[in-house]
Every structure is written in C-alpha cells, then in structure tokens.
Amino acid sequence: MGLKLAVVGGGSTYTPELIEGIARRAQRLPVDELVLLDIDPERLEIVGGLAQRMLERLGWPGRLVLTGDTDAAIDGASFVLIQLRVGGQAARLVDETLPPKFGTIGQETTGAGGFAKALRTVPVVLDLAERTAKRAAAGAWIVDFTNPVGIVSQALLDEGHRAIGLCNVAIGFQRRFAARFGVTPEEVELEHVGLNHLSWARAVRIGGVDRLPELLETEAEQLAEDVGTPVEIVRLTRSIPSYYLKYYYAFDKVLHEQLDGVESRAEQVIDIEGELLDMYRNPNLDEKPKLLERRGGAYYSEAAAQLIASLNDGRGDAQVVDIRNGNGRGERALPDLPDAAVVEVPARITREGAVTLPQAPLDPGMRGLVQAVKAYEELAVAAARTGDRDTALKALLANPLVARWSIAQPLLDALLEANRAHLPRFFPAAAR
C-alpha cells in the first residue's frame, strides 16, 4: 500500500520543485496520494494545474488532490510537509523594512524580522501539528521547511511532535562542491555545523579527504563573494559561513544598504512570484521554469524529497537537518549546547528518524555566537507560544542583531502593532 503525503502551503511557487523531487523518487517513495493544501484557492488552482501537468509528463502513477480543507488533507497522511508563510509576502516586506528604521537589520528569518515571523508562525504550525497527531497515520512525520526553521523545529520538538526541520543551505553547498570536483553529490560529505541560518562548513570531504584547505587556498575570494562575507572572515575562521552570517559579520554594510534604499528581497520576490504565477497559468507548461531558480530555495526538491524518502525506506544516508542536539544516549552532536537544543548538523536518516553524527567542538568565536542565538531562539519560542510581551522583549534583547534596550523596546511595540492581525496571543481582544 502506498503513502499519503500532505503539503501545507501547496499553493507556494516552490511547489513545482517539490513535485519534481517526489515524482523522480517514485520507487523509494511510493506515494499514492499527494495532497496540496492552501488557504488561497486561486493560487492553489494555478500551482495545482502545473503540478498535475508535471506529474503526467513524468509518468507519476499516484493521485493529486487539491484542497482548502486542513483536516481532509492531513487525514491518514504519513508525511505532512509544512511550507507556509503566515501573512504572505506583505508581512515579509514589513519584516525587512521596519527594523532598519530602528537601527537594525531587517531580514525575514534572522534578527528582528525573523523574530516577527516566528511570532506569527509558531502558533499556526503548532496547531497543525496537533491536528497531525490526531488525524494523520500512526507514526506520521512532520517535515518543516517553514522559516525560521530552527525556531519552528524547536517549538515542535518541545511539544513532543515527531518532526524534523529542513533547510536548503547545506544541500546547495553539497551540489556546488560536487560540480567543482566532478563527483556525485552523494560523494561530498559536509561538516556543516551550527544552527539554522547560523552555520559554517568546516570540512568538505570527498573520499575521506578534506578538500576545504584547497578551496580556501585557491577560491577564498569567490567563496566569500558568494556568501556575502568578507574574505578575511573566511580565511580567519577556516570555514565557509552560510549566506546568513553576513548579517552578523557585515552588519554595518548591510544596514547601510538597507537604509540607502536598496530594493528589499521581499520586493524582488513579489515581482518574481507574479511572473512565475503567470507562467504557471500557461496550459502548455509542464515543467518548472528556469525563473524558479531566482525565487530562492535552490535544491529544495532534492532536500525535501531525499529526506522523506530516507525516512520512508530507512536508507541510513547522511543529511543535514534540524534536530535535537542530544541523541538520547548521552551523546551530543555539538558538545557546547544542551541536549534539548535544536541544531543544524549532519545526521543519519532512518525510519526511526535522524540520528546526529558527533562533531568536534565549536571554536570560541563560533561557540559564543551560537550560544547567544540559541538563547534568543528559546525565548522566541516562549514568546510565540504565550503572547507574553516581557518574554518577547527579553528575546529581542538576547538577539545579537538587536541587543540594545534603546532599540528593542520601541521596535517590539512597532513589530507587534504591524503584525496585530496575525498575533491573536498578543492581542486576544482583537481576535474575538
């Protein structure tokens, strides 16, 4: 008997990526029923139409279902993949443009903007998780691609849900280095460590040999440019920082650009999504368009489909995921963090879940930043769950990209007010 897979946020322009990944793994992932759930019927119809044409072209044997009924989508599902965006791109635009007015960076998954997104998102995802626990198949997995992935995954696991978080940063590095050295992606083993959107590649092993020293010797400038970080940082840390480290390492430069009126990523994505949806409407289109690469989320289909397939067949391959630091046997992936902390590290994927692979301790520079951001994430989860303003203020003060009372207090008031419609726990009277 085949599986049922439900995609929450199925009207996303990302969905064609996912469709392709699932269809190409039909042998490892025998899905009988693929359900796309979305609250926007127009987007669902447009994206679902392209999805159906893609699946037919690829010869996928299962059934595609489009629905706006959450319970019907989740009923009996073995996998529930969450890729939603509470408030849509309009809320993202606020996340990116409001914080600079208070002297800090605006970004959708980190800093004050990421905090606002967490407040909007965590309660919605926890509600979906509760429904999954009641209505999905026994032992169903929640796979979270919804940002901020680290915070959302922490909230899910703290509530006892069977969940794994997923980001595309590591698989993007893996594909890049595979092409660079002329090997298959599976032959590239990354020592990718840290938190979601706060990670470093400390080794790039091929055939057991670390090729990172060679890369740093010959390609440091290009690597630094690609991730937006000063090349001196790359050489100093002897690592490749993720793209999101630029918000810490190059704070002043990024803030200056944002205050100087550089077009926000949200504005770019709004334009790209408009173009994509126009393309998706074309009844003759039956494959993902090239433009989708500019939307972001490169290799999303590979990461998501590979993770779900490995959870299904227990292949035991190593993948970078967001899971608890402790493995339940007294061992920690990162010895510098508590067992319960959600970290982003390589893990062995089996039917029982992800088993972290032990990593060397973080050097002091990395360790200090990771521990500070982890403290912020814990407070962000608590604020999102409770709607408590004092906890929210503590979270902003703990966030290294805010960290000042003169910014945190007025910025919190502004963020909460701008997101009032999506924060019933902070504004219970408005929710009635």
Secondary structure, DSSP 8 states (H G I E B T S, - for coil): --EEEEEETTTSTTHHHHHHHHHTTTTTS-EEEEEEE-S-HHHHHHHHHHHHHHHHHTT--SEEEEES-HHHHHTT-SEEEE---TTHHHHHHHHHHSGGGGTS---SSSHHHHHHHHHHHHHHHHHHHHHHHHHS-TT-EEEE--SSHHHHHHHHHHTT--EEE--SHHHHHHHHHHHHHTS-GGGEEEEEEEETTEEEEEEEEETTEE-HHHHHHHHHHHHHHHHT--HHHHHHHTSEE-GGGHHHHTHHHHHHHHHTT---HHHHHHHHHHHHHHHHT-TT--S--GGGGGGS-TTHHHHHHHHHHHHHH----EEEEEEESB-SSS-BSSTTS-TTSEEEEEEEEETTEEEE-------HHHHHHHHHHHHHHHHHHHHHHH--HHHHHHHHHHSTTT--HHHHHHHHHHHHHHTGGG-TTT-HHHH-
